[in-house]
């Protein structure tokens, strides 16, 4: 983490990471529901499902490497949440931010393919 960040800025980074991880989890749950899958499962199951191409759209949302990066981001989010959102370790914040950035980039192709498949179904 940038040495110039103080506790307030680090808290903002932690909240942003939390929101990004939670938003991605919600997206996975919405996709599962839209495909007729059980969405009331642990996020690890949703990540596993997202690495598989689903018959309804033929798209695997996550490449294998992105699954582990998202798992580490979601694990950090859960630990931070369980700590009552206490001050986060700056090195851990930086590592999580780096993982999140990589996971987002790795997920973009699958996300684009899924959205294109959804659009084509809507147009049919």
URTANOR-V282027 format. One record per backbone hydrogen bond with DSSP energy under -0.5 kcal/mol. NH is the residue of the N-H (numbers start at 1). CO is the residue of the C=O. E is the energy in kcal/mol with one decimal. If there is no record, write none. Layout:
BEGIN
((NH	CO	E) (NH	CO	E))
END
This chain:
BEGIN
((5	2	-2.2) (10	6	-2.5) (11	7	-2.2) (12	8	-1.8) (13	9	-2.1) (14	10	-2.4) (15	11	-2.4) (16	12	-2.4) (17	13	-2.6) (18	14	-2.4) (19	15	-2.6) (20	16	-2.4) (21	17	-2.5) (22	18	-2.5) (23	19	-2.6) (24	20	-2.1) (25	21	-2.2) (26	22	-2.5) (27	23	-2.2) (28	24	-2.4) (29	25	-2.3) (30	26	-2.7) (31	27	-2.5) (32	28	-2.3) (33	29	-2.5) (34	30	-2.5) (35	31	-1.7) (36	33	-1.5) (37	32	-3.1) (41	39	-1.3) (45	42	-1.0) (46	42	-1.5) (47	43	-2.5) (48	44	-2.1) (49	45	-2.7) (50	46	-2.0) (51	47	-0.7) (51	48	-1.2) (52	49	-1.6) (54	59	-1.2) (57	54	-0.9) (58	54	-3.9) (61	59	-0.7) (62	50	-3.0) (66	63	-0.8) (67	63	-1.3) (67	64	-0.6) (68	64	-1.0) (69	65	-1.4) (70	66	-2.9) (71	67	-2.3) (72	68	-2.0) (73	69	-2.1) (74	70	-3.0) (75	71	-2.3) (76	72	-2.3) (77	73	-2.4) (78	74	-2.5) (79	75	-2.6) (80	76	-2.9) (81	77	-2.5) (82	78	-2.6) (83	79	-1.4) (84	81	-1.6) (85	80	-2.1) (86	83	-0.6) (93	89	-2.5) (94	90	-2.3) (95	91	-2.4) (96	92	-2.5) (97	93	-2.7) (98	94	-2.3) (99	95	-2.4) (100	96	-2.8) (101	97	-2.3) (102	98	-2.2) (103	99	-3.0) (104	100	-2.7) (105	101	-1.9) (106	102	-2.7) (107	103	-1.8) (108	104	-1.3) (109	105	-0.5) (111	107	-2.6) (112	108	-2.9) (113	109	-2.3) (114	110	-2.5) (115	111	-2.7) (116	112	-2.4) (117	113	-2.3) (118	114	-2.6) (119	115	-2.4) (120	116	-2.3) (121	117	-1.9) (122	118	-2.1) (123	119	-1.7) (124	120	-0.9))
END
